[in-house]
Amino acid sequence: MLYKITGRVIEGDGYGRKIGFPTVNLNANTNNLPKDGVYAGTAELEKQTYRAGIVIGPHDKIEAHLIGYGDDAYGKEITLELHRFLRNYKKFNTEEELITQIKKDIEQC
């Protein structure tokens, strides 16, 4: 599986940063997204490539945690490549359950 999404980084709600997993949120110019879920992939930002955990969520929400990236990406163009489907999108009952699952997802990335 290889699927590419290119767009600009937009401001999200800051929740990923709050729980220790900052994400870039993407404004993509496509209506042809893969099914909602969590994917292992890569992100190309400013001619650098990062391993990434990528979420395609409800209402075409796209966000990615770039492993090893810590700068400000707002307004910059990014290309995400989805390499492997990890799991279905899911709402968690507690923040602790979500953090535990994110750690597992990142290990697979």
Secondary structure as the mmCIF struct_conf table of DSSP 4:
data_model
#
loop_
_struct_conf.conf_type_id
_struct_conf.id
_struct_conf.beg_label_comp_id
_struct_conf.beg_label_asym_id
_struct_conf.beg_label_seq_id
_struct_conf.end_label_comp_id
_struct_conf.end_label_asym_id
_struct_conf.end_label_seq_id
STRN STRN1 TYR A 3 ILE A 10
BEND BEND1 GLY A 14 GLY A 14
HELX_RH_AL_P HELX_RH_AL_P1 TYR A 15 LYS A 18
TURN_TY1_P TURN_TY1_P1 ILE A 19 GLY A 20
STRN STRN2 VAL A 24 ALA A 28
BEND BEND2 ASN A 29 ASN A 29
BEND BEND3 ASN A 31 ASN A 31
BEND BEND4 ASP A 36 ASP A 36
STRN STRN3 GLY A 37 LEU A 45
TURN_TY1_P TURN_TY1_P2 GLU A 46 LYS A 47
STRN STRN4 GLN A 48 GLY A 57
HELX_RH_3T_P HELX_RH_3T_P1 PRO A 58 ASP A 60
STRN STRN5 LYS A 61 LEU A 66
TURN_TY1_P TURN_TY1_P3 ILE A 67 GLY A 68
BEND BEND5 ASP A 71 ASP A 71
TURN_TY1_P TURN_TY1_P4 TYR A 74 GLY A 75
STRN STRN6 GLU A 77 ASN A 88
BEND BEND6 ASN A 93 THR A 94
HELX_RH_AL_P HELX_RH_AL_P2 GLU A 95 GLN A 108
#
